[in-house]
Amino acid sequence: MKLLTALLAIVVGVGGIVVLFWGLNAAVDRLLPERWRDKARPWVFIGPAVLVVGLYLLYPAVDTIRRSFMDARSEGFVGLENYDWLVTDSSVREIVVNNLLWILVVPAAAVAIGLAVAVLADKLTARWENAAKSLIFLPMAISFVGASTIWGFIYAWRAEGQPQIGILNAIWTRLGGEPIAWLNQEAYNDFLLMAIMIWLQAGFAMVLLSAAIKNVPEDTIEAARIDGATEIQIFWRVVVPQIRSSIVVVGTTILILVLKVFDIILVTTGGDFGTDVVANRFITELFINRHAGRATVLVVFLIAVTIPFMIVNIRRFRAQEAER
Amino acid sequence: MGTKSKWLRLAALTGALALVLVACGDDGEGGGDGTETGGAPETITVLHDIGGEEEQAALQAALDAFEAATGHTVQPELTDDIATTLNIRVDGNNPPDVVLHPQPGALAAFAAEGALTPLADVGVTDFDGLVPGMVETGTFDGTIYGVVVKAAVSSLLWYRTDLVDTAPTTWDDLVALSGELADGGTTPWCIGIESGGATGWVTTNWIEDIVLGNEGGDGYDQWTSNELTFSSPEITAAFEQAAEIFFDEDFVVGGTTGIVNTPFGDAAVPMWQDPPGCALHRQAGFIEGSFTGEFGTDYNVALNPATNGGAVFSGNVAAVMTDSQAAGQLVEFLISAEGQEAWHSHAGSGSLSVRADFDTSLYPSASLSGQGELLAGASVARFDGSDLMPSAVGGNEFFSQLVAWLNGQDLATTLADIDAAWPA
């Protein structure tokens, strides 16, 4: 019964859309005067999609901004009180600083590693190149929660004398140290969590940058070699400038992902030990503290920070497409 | 035009079929509308977080007995994140008929919003025979919205009988015993509080025990209603008392790092190593599942001496969220002698009855009978404090600040931060 319903859903869904567009097209043909038809047709076809996007994306976004000016249950207007909290609360400041660290470190590290692997793999024979690239790309198939669980075990701690189940501590104790609770160390636990994201995203960076590198015209590299440039000089002065657009696009894509990250923190530390980030705090504020005002003001903050990077991303992407 | 009309006819046919399927589709969701008591059979949705195969079987036994007695159908829904799930359901205007919620504090917030139906409105008025405290826990602003239906004593001290002759009865005796064990070469305590995003809740139980013991039932009530703040001298003293055990490096396996990083479910593992890694463990009854010894011979249980004879218990409060009379009947059944017996005497169940007249010999294990007697004989009983406080405190800040304290933050900041989290 459920199978039949599912099949029917697919047929009705796809068939319904076909009928919808066919119907809209027919309406344009039959109802509108001749000269309006070609002008109206694109709008009619894009109309349903715009409507859906408007309903599910724009309306909630506007509503979120509205709620950031209201109280905990979104019933009374409180003006800038939530914004004031955002700016003055010390725990929020710590969270924003954490996010800043993530923004600075993760895209740079992921791009650097991806670029390094792309360049080095480029110099291998095809078979080894594919093998190397596949290994680096493999983590992308793992969900964030899965990866966080895996790395949680890597960082695991057991008391001295107990068998160490965390690989880091197993190595550390074999080398003669006392087991360290890595994720509790407030000085560097942020970077340990960032390692998880870098591990996940380096493959993505590598794939895009590898394609960009292979697109660099061979003659420019040959010309540089004839002029006597070393490989390193070729890389920094010939290859990189030509793939700059790709680097920026990859960097900003990863950066936007970094701004959204919460599952890594939620699964490993739950935000304790100074590792909390804005997106995780949003969930705490909305679902545990039930304070819609503070939760939405955090989201507004994220949107505001994301927009400049999105603009850069789209501009560069367009420029990159134009270059093809 | 031939192909177009063929497609049109196909589309119309599938549209009609879809409508037919939707109309006579799967079982409709009942509940929500009030009917006369004992009227036509209804479907009652129950949202709960009672996980674990055996616990679920025990709950199902009670629900089956109810279905047999009244003819109504019960649809239980298990969730492992009841706070989030219930919030979404209520905000989406789709509440369950009955919720078995582990946090009365969260229910109090729902009651204030008007999302709970007073039990009197759905026909639940008979609360005789319950252990004192079970109805009070579900009473908000003078109206009874819920009642505890399943309980577990949390102030339990588990100890190895080969290392501890008689359980201490006062805190000072407990600390002295810890000292003796440490001097004798065995680390006295196993404590582990890691629990993912909820790390820290075990330590809140420690503090609650001490506050109940030092301040009694009245002081405890003042604390959970914020008349007595965390920074007050009484509560600060309770934290400092707990520090006598937490922060003594020789008293706990792994020290404070061990406390914070050991998952609470694995915390008692060293107790069963050979030679034993520890002798004492303070935890609610569920931890017994991880013990490998035998109750009575290898280990025993007593009330945590910190409570001075009182008992902090946890459990699930049954509340009604729609105006279904059948839902009221379910709650009434769950607190009746019949319902309690069907539930808590079920083989494998690990919970205690909330009725004072429950025959403790019916519990499936000797250990549970012992715990049942401890609950019945406690001088004062109160629900778990962090579950009585608003979620922002008891579901969040209380835990995370305790973790920060154990990780090195100073006590004054810790207490001030928890106080700051109380909703205005």
Boltz contact constraints between the chains, C-beta under 6 A:
constraints:
  - contact:
      token1: [A, 8]
      token2: [B, 18]
      max_distance: 6.0
  - contact:
      token1: [A, 11]
      token2: [B, 14]
      max_distance: 6.0
  - contact:
      token1: [A, 12]
      token2: [B, 14]
      max_distance: 6.0
  - contact:
      token1: [A, 12]
      token2: [B, 18]
      max_distance: 6.0
  - contact:
      token1: [A, 15]
      token2: [B, 11]
      max_distance: 6.0
  - contact:
      token1: [A, 15]
      token2: [B, 14]
      max_distance: 6.0
  - contact:
      token1: [A, 19]
      token2: [B, 11]
      max_distance: 6.0
  - contact:
      token1: [A, 157]
      token2: [B, 261]
      max_distance: 6.0
  - contact:
      token1: [A, 159]
      token2: [B, 253]
      max_distance: 6.0
  - contact:
      token1: [A, 159]
      token2: [B, 254]
      max_distance: 6.0
  - contact:
      token1: [A, 159]
      token2: [B, 258]
      max_distance: 6.0
  - contact:
      token1: [A, 181]
      token2: [B, 257]
      max_distance: 6.0
  - contact:
      token1: [A, 181]
      token2: [B, 261]
      max_distance: 6.0
  - contact:
      token1: [A, 184]
      token2: [B, 407]
      max_distance: 6.0
  - contact:
      token1: [A, 266]
      token2: [B, 197]
      max_distance: 6.0
  - contact:
      token1: [A, 270]
      token2: [B, 196]
      max_distance: 6.0
  - contact:
      token1: [A, 270]
      token2: [B, 197]
      max_distance: 6.0
  - contact:
      token1: [A, 270]
      token2: [B, 199]
      max_distance: 6.0
  - contact:
      token1: [A, 272]
      token2: [B, 400]
      max_distance: 6.0
  - contact:
      token1: [A, 272]
      token2: [B, 403]
      max_distance: 6.0
  - contact:
      token1: [A, 287]
      token2: [B, 84]
      max_distance: 6.0
  - contact:
      token1: [A, 287]
      token2: [B, 87]
      max_distance: 6.0
  - contact:
      token1: [A, 288]
      token2: [B, 391]
      max_distance: 6.0
  - contact:
      token1: [A, 288]
      token2: [B, 395]
      max_distance: 6.0
  - contact:
      token1: [A, 288]
      token2: [B, 396]
      max_distance: 6.0
  - contact:
      token1: [A, 289]
      token2: [B, 392]
      max_distance: 6.0
